[in-house]
Amino acid sequence: MADKTRFGGMADKTILVVDDERAIVELLKLYLGNEGYSVEVAYNGREGVRLYNQIHPDLVVLDLMLPELDGYEVCRLIRRDNTTPIIMLTAKGDDIDTIVGLELGADDYMAKPFNPRELVARVKAVLRRSDVTALGNTDKTLMEFGNTKIDLARHEVTISGTVVELRAKEFDLLKVLAQNPGIVLDRDRLLNLVWGYEYFGDTRTVDVHIAHLRDKLQGSSAQIQTIRGSGYKLVLG
């Protein structure tokens, strides 16, 4: 393990890696450990859930294909009561696997084989966003779109006075769209602004989160409009 004293606040972060491929686990332990993270490991889904409940990690790197309990079930069990960031790993490269994983509440995914440096970059980006959410946004701006209010200071969205429950990434995505009303933002731009890194691969992550947002914003004066071939924009309905 790397000398934690050299890494400041990062040293307090614990990453739980749940994967039955020992070569990948050792690789992640090396790269994440070199960045100052504390790394805990489980080699099957049942042990992953048990260890998660025991140590309450700051982030979970979770393989989909696991013995005993698969990654879908592990993600579902974690998401019942927790918002801990989850990065899913999949060897299948199947669109359905990826979309199902994101819909269950995963924050990001990577297809195997992957570049460990890219995974570390994504871990850092997700944890940065998680820290910002936990500390609260100091911006006092209250944005209003008809019957919809977005309170950046309280990290809260209301429609006709009723609070809408949004996950952290959903809120950040809505915030970016609301700060650019009527402006079309393409998927690559949204990935960079919301996820905080240059994204390698396709842009299904944005589409899945937009779909979730639309469901939760039903009845809102603010609507997310798809501009075919270009991206998305927020308009007053």
C-alpha positions, 0 to 999 in steps of 0.5 A: 500500500502506498504511503497515505500521508502523501495524499491528503484527503484522498487517504481517507477514501476506501474503494471496495473492489468486487471481482472474481478475476484475481489478476484484475483485482491485483492490478486495481489494488496496485493502481488504486493503492498507488493513488493513496486509496485504501482498497478492500476486496471481495471475490464473489457477490455475497462476500461483496455485500457483506463487506460493503455493509461492514466497511461502508466504502466510499466507492464500489468497483463491481463486476457484473459476472460474479459467483453466488450473487451477480453484479446486478443483484449486488448493485440492487442490494446496495441501492436499496438504502445507499447512494455510494458511487458504483462503477460497474465492470462488464466483459460482455460489451452488451448494450442491454447489460450496460443499460440494465446496470445503469438503470439499477443505479450504477454511476458509470461502467467500463468494458473489459479489458480496460486501461487501469489508468482510465479506471483510476481517472473515473474513480477520481472523477466520481469521488470528486462529484460525490464530495461536492454533493456531500458538502453542498453547493455554496452557490445561492442561486435559485433557478425557476422554470414555471412551476419548477424550482432548482435550488443549488444551495440546498441541492433540491428540485421542486415541482409545484412545491413538491420535492422531486427525489433525484440522485446526485448525477441526475441533479448535476445533469439537470443543473447543467441543462438549466444553466444553459436554457434553450442551448443544445448540449451534445452528449460529449459535452454533457459527459465532460461537464457532468462526469468530469472527465473525457469519456472513452466510448459511447454515450449511452450513460447520458441517454439513460440518465436523461430518460430517468430525469424525464420520468421524474420531471413529469408535470414540470414546466421545464422539459428536456427536449431531444434534438436529433443528431445533436443532443439535448436542451431544456425548454419551458413547456 
